[in-house]
């Protein structure tokens, strides 16, 4: 019993099935002659000559002479054997099917079912056929489709790539639509951040109302109430601008959110810088005829705020004019998901904008720290120092996290940094003043303040 006996069984079965079915080849009977070449080229040529001569091995009780014309020859089990046979058979024009402050035999039109033989099971959906070395093409391995591809038919020659907005299912036999990911208002994280932004902005409005209502009291006047108003308005806008980061990103929000945040935050920080300088100058300009008194007015303070903000606006203008933020769809970072996000465009200018705010915060922190030991009643330098310390700590922690995050995690981190730093400024600067105004009104008198300064 030779090694490739199962191939002979497949051929015998196919021929028998065709002959038994009266609808396939009516009034015709298929036969076959099997010649073994033992995987030797010499015997393959010899078998071809034997077949061409019409003679074959003698089998008892059988007439093995050629009874009718042969219509085709099936070659050997390897390309080498098949080529050796083809060299002889092509001379006689024989149809051949070989394994090289490999095409199907062309059967007649009425032949609707072509028997096939194989040495392995069919490759189901999710798999592709892979040729085996030194084996005929009907012998192949079934390998799973590579990542990102599918096959939705049996015995697929190769797997197909899913469209960009789809991904393969676990079985890799069909594509599924990708999930769109962004920091949405409807999800718990987005809803929490949005509610926090609205609540803090309302709290800022409430503090502004308290300061306006008690604008003629000594503690409000002593801490430069016009700058306090400016700082409170800018903080309220800082809280609200964080809402631009939440929800489905658009081209408009991508252009506005970083630039709006940068300009509004610059107004807030430069207001703190102006308040800090005012506190320092207030105790340096006590001498009669001091030239420093001219810097204590609101004109000088607002000139400083305007200048600082104008520089930031110029940076943002360069950013928008050269390499502005834009909307992008990230289809590769997370399998099965499409991350809709705003690409910051030029990271260099983005870091310049953040660095400029950090420079203003550092200047405010330095000035406030130097004035921290001045009399407490009029002096808000300690509170300004704490506020800038909170601000710097939050953004120093944010930058490494920004580099190591992706998708909506980046957006959530930035919103959290905006809310935390703004809330830190609001709490450190205005919470002590609101406490005195609302709960210790007896201390909010000019006599008490003068007495503390004298002491």
C-alpha positions, 0 to 999 in steps of 0.5 A, spaced: 500 500 500 503 506 497 504 512 501 499 517 497 494 511 497 488 516 499 489 520 493 487 514 489 481 513 493 479 520 492 479 519 485 476 513 485 470 516 489 469 522 484 469 517 478 464 512 481 459 518 484 459 521 477 458 514 473 452 513 478 449 520 477 445 519 471 444 527 470 452 529 470 454 525 464 448 521 461 450 515 456 457 516 458 462 512 463 468 515 466 474 510 467 481 511 469 488 508 469 493 509 475 500 508 474 505 509 479 512 513 479 514 512 486 516 519 486 521 518 481 522 522 475 525 516 471 519 512 472 514 518 471 517 519 464 516 511 463 509 511 465 507 517 460 510 512 455 506 506 457 500 510 457 501 513 450 502 506 448 496 504 450 499 498 454 499 497 462 500 492 467 496 485 466 491 484 471 488 477 472 481 476 469 481 484 466 482 486 459 486 492 460 487 494 453 485 501 451 477 501 450 476 509 448 480 515 447 483 518 454 481 525 455 486 528 460 492 526 464 493 528 472 500 529 473 504 527 479 504 529 486 510 534 485 512 540 480 518 536 478 514 529 476 509 533 473 514 537 468 517 530 467 511 528 464 509 534 461 515 534 457 513 527 453 505 529 453 505 535 450 508 533 444 502 529 443 497 535 445 494 531 451 490 535 455 494 535 462 492 538 469 498 538 473 500 541 480 504 547 478 486 680 590 493 549 478 486 551 474 480 547 474 478 542 468 474 545 463 468 541 463 462 541 458 457 546 459 452 541 462 457 539 467 454 542 473 458 539 479 466 538 479 468 533 484 474 535 487 479 532 492 483 535 497 488 532 503 485 537 508 478 539 511 476 546 508 478 553 511 472 556 514 470 563 515 476 567 519 481 563 516 485 563 509 489 558 505 496 557 506 501 553 501 505 548 504 512 547 502 513 541 497 506 539 497 501 540 492 496 546 491 490 542 494 494 540 500 494 547 504 494 549 511 488 554 514 491 560 518 487 565 522 486 572 518 492 577 520 489 582 525 485 587 522 483 583 516 477 578 515 475 572 511 467 571 510 467 565 505 470 558 505 477 556 502 479 564 502 485 565 498 487 571 502 483 575 507 480 582 506 482 588 510 476 591 514 474 599 512 477 604 516 471 605 520 470 598 522 474 592 525 474 585 525 470 581 530 473 576 534 472 570 529 474 575 524 469 573 519 466 579 518 467 587 520 463 591 525 463 598 526 468 602 530 465 605 537 466 613 536 470 615 542 470 622 545 469 626 552 461 626 552 457 630 556 452 624 557 458 619 560 459 620 567 466 623 567 464 628 562 458 630 566 462 630 572 467 635 569 461 639 566 457 640 572 464 642 576 465 647 571 458 650 572 458 650 579 465 653 580 463 659 575 456 660 579 460 660 585 465 665 582 459 670 580 456 669 587 463 671 590 463 677 585 456 679 587 459 679 595 465 684 593 460 688 589 455 689 594 460 690 599 465 694 595 465 700 600 468 696 605 475 697 607 477 690 606 475 690 599 478 697 598 484 695 601 485 689 596 484 693 589 477 692 588 477 694 580 483 688 580 479 683 584 473 684 579 477 683 573 480 677 576 473 674 578 470 675 571 476 672 568 476 666 573 469 665 571 470 665 564 476 660 565 471 655 568 466 656 563 472 655 557 473 648 560 466 646 557 469 647 550 473 641 551 467 637 553 462 634 547 463 632 540 469 636 537 468 640 531 473 644 527 470 651 531 471 648 538 478 645 536 480 652 534 477 656 540 478 652 546 486 652 547 486 659 544 480 662 549 483 658 555 490 661 554 487 668 553 483 668 559 488 665 563 493 670 561 488 675 564 487 672 570 494 671 572 496 678 569 491 680 574 494 677 580 501 679 578 498 686 578 495 685 585 502 683 587 505 688 584 500 693 587 501 690 594 509 691 594 508 698 591 503 700 597 508 699 602 514 702 598 511 708 596 509 710 603 514 716 603 512 723 601 513 725 594 515 717 592 515 716 585 512 709 586 505 712 588 504 713 580 504 706 579 499 704 584 493 707 580 488 702 576 491 705 569 498 702 571 495 696 573 490 695 567 496 697 562 500 691 565 494 686 564 493 689 557 500 688 555 501 681 558 494 679 554 496 682 548 503 678 548 499 672 549 494 674 543 500 675 539 502 668 540 495 665 539 495 669 532 502 666 530 499 659 532 493 660 528 496 663 522 502 657 521 499 651 524 492 651 527 489 646 531 485 641 527 480 636 528 482 629 527 480 621 527 485 617 530 483 610 528 489 606 530 491 607 537 485 603 540 483 597 536 475 597 535 475 605 536 475 611 533 478 617 537 475 624 535 480 629 538 483 635 536 490 635 534 494 641 537 497 643 530 504 645 532 506 643 539 512 648 539 507 654 539 502 650 544 508 649 549 510 656 548 503 659 550 503 654 556 510 657 558 508 664 557 503 663 562 508 659 567 512 665 566 507 670 569 505 665 574 512 664 576 513 672 576 507 673 581 509 667 585 516 671 586 513 678 588 508 675 592 513 671 596 518 677 597 512 681 600 509 675 604 511 678 611 508 685 610 502 687 615 497 682 614 490 686 614 492 690 608 497 684 605 494 679 601 501 677 598 500 670 602 494 668 599 497 670 592 503 666 594 499 660 595 494 661 589 500 661 585 503 655 588 497 651 587 497 653 580 504 651 578 503 645 582 497 643 578 500 644 571 507 641 572 503 635 574 499 636 568 505 636 563 508 629 564 501 626 564 499 630 558 505 626 554 503 619 557 495 619 555 491 619 549 484 620 547 479 623 551 484 622 557 488 627 555 482 632 554 479 630 561 486 631 564 486 638 561 479 640 563 481 637 570 487 642 570 483 648 568 478 647 574 483 645 579 488 651 578 482 656 577 479 653 583 485 654 587 486 661 585 479 662 587 479 659 594 486 662 596 485 669 594 477 670 595 475 665 601 479 669 607 476 675 604 469 672 604 469 669 610 471 676 614 466 680 609 460 675 611 462 672 618 466 677 621 463 683 619 466 687 625 473 686 623 471 689 616 472 696 619 477 702 618 478 702 625 480 695 626 484 695 620 488 701 622 489 698 629 492 692 626 497 696 622 499 700 627 500 694 632 
